Amino acid sequence: MWPNRRLIDLFKTEFPIVLAPMAGIMDAELVIAVAQGGGLGSLPCAMLSADKAREQVNIIRQRVAAPINVNFFCHTPLDLTAESEARWKQRLTPYYKEYGLDPSAPITAANRAPFDAAFCEVVEELKPEIVSFHFGLPDQALLKRVKAAGSVVISSATTVKEAVWLEQNGADAVIAQGAEAGGHRGMFLTDNIAEQPGTFALVPQVVDAVKVPVIAAGGIADGRGIAAAFALGASGVQIGSAYLRCLESKVSAAARKVLAEAGDTATVITNVMTGRPARGVANRVMREVGPVSPDAPVFPHAATALGPLKAAAEKQGRTEFTNLWAGQAIGLGREVPAAELTRDLAKNALARLKALAG
């Protein structure tokens, strides 16, 4: 029924729909629900320890027999300089005073770890059917071990050049991440946010440039978007924002309210929250300090000093320092069970494709 079955055949899922891994607001429960609905559930591990990742995968395996995707960041860690830390703290000091916090108090460092030998051992032990990466690919020695474990490897590209690089360096499929997409930009061969193409422009050019299946991501939140992605030559889609308000997500009540009220102009690309470009619903600190600020320390250290502010505001039911990662189609999201949403997305996409074919 699908006009292109390359991704279904590669992943062995019922539908060519991938749940975007959304670190910090989801766990095994959402992965299980999407898998039960026929899609590919993705577990984000960037903010987990190796032991926690192992625990989460085991929970998923106990509940579903479907293929799963385990996702990792593979950025090169950069040290926070004393000068950069002091400049950032100074910029945030008025907020600390407003909330009665001490800006000189010790703070827990940001916990976004890149893929390493410990994570690789988890992959070798648990053998997830798919392993996805963000910010490129890990070094070839680790990548060979992942492939030897039998996992299909995919990663995100924000430009045609990145897509070609991923194919040449071992990716079995490429996620074409348009500028509309929520969360961190997967960019790794460029740092120019202004040049990032949108999904409609990026997908067909990536399809023409690589031989591996292409997964469209960014601004896709319903059957119409899925059908459009297939019309552009994609073999599947990756969807995140549409699942944010699903019953199984761990988004807080305050954040759910903000997301429910968000429309097409609600999101911006910012570096203020973590130090790396990412799209999310604009909050107070994004508006007043950014959305892009030269004062933000390198990834992921910008998040460290924001931690106490985020915690203090959330205690009051406020999200002014919370990173609500979401894409430009956030207004199409619904508060329904994730399995039901997955089946509806597939059903509506097939109906749209059939109508277009007729």
Beta strands, then each sheet from edge to edge (+ up, - down):
strand 1: 17-19
strand 2: 41-44
strand 3: 68-73
strand 4: 130-134
strand 5: 152-157
strand 6: 173-177
strand 7: 183-184
strand 8: 214-217
strand 9: 236-239
strand 10: 267-270
strand 11: 278-281
sheet 1: 1+ 9+ 8+ 6+ 5+ 4+ 3+ 2+
sheet 2: 7+ 11- 10+
end
